[in-house]
Amino acid sequence: MNTYRIVIRPLLQINMFSAVEGEIIVDERKGHITFKHNEKYISKTKELEAKVNALLDTKNKLLKRYMQLSVIVDDLINQLDIFNNDFNTISIDTDYLNSELESINNNLTTYLDNIDGFSRIVKDQEYSAIRPYLNSIITNLKDVISLKAEIDEITFLVNDINDQKLSNEQGLNKIS
């Protein structure tokens, strides 16, 4: 039985600036796939990750606001027993806050449904090569963002060192 395979090795992310038009660039650590097209780098996986991050940020803000309003409602209920004379005012405030909580709860449910739907869309993408990485990206989103920040900082420092090296070489050439 003869088994023949063709192995295609895409360009790694660390060498992405060496890419030629139409070349595939892969980030093995994060599972991102990027293409070079018209001198631009296009990555739908990075766009999807950014959308997930935005949805998660919105969900967190809504949850925080929901918790804040829940605490306020609890305080109002406790004050209701103490301030029986001000019942009408407190009742109005409680109704308003319950309405706000219901509105936020509806929004939160909508966002959670959107996140669930979006997660299903992401999982159903035909990028079988990145499929094993998606769940870990979503699960470890904070770690992924932290690693990205570290990579950006290291890239900045490497570029700065290279710029200083070139500057020093030019200065030495002028002295010689």
Summary of the structure (lengths in Angstrom):
residues: 176
radius of gyration: 26.5
end to end distance: 66.9
largest distance: 91.6
contacts: 412
relative contact order: 0.09
helix: 73%
strand: 9%
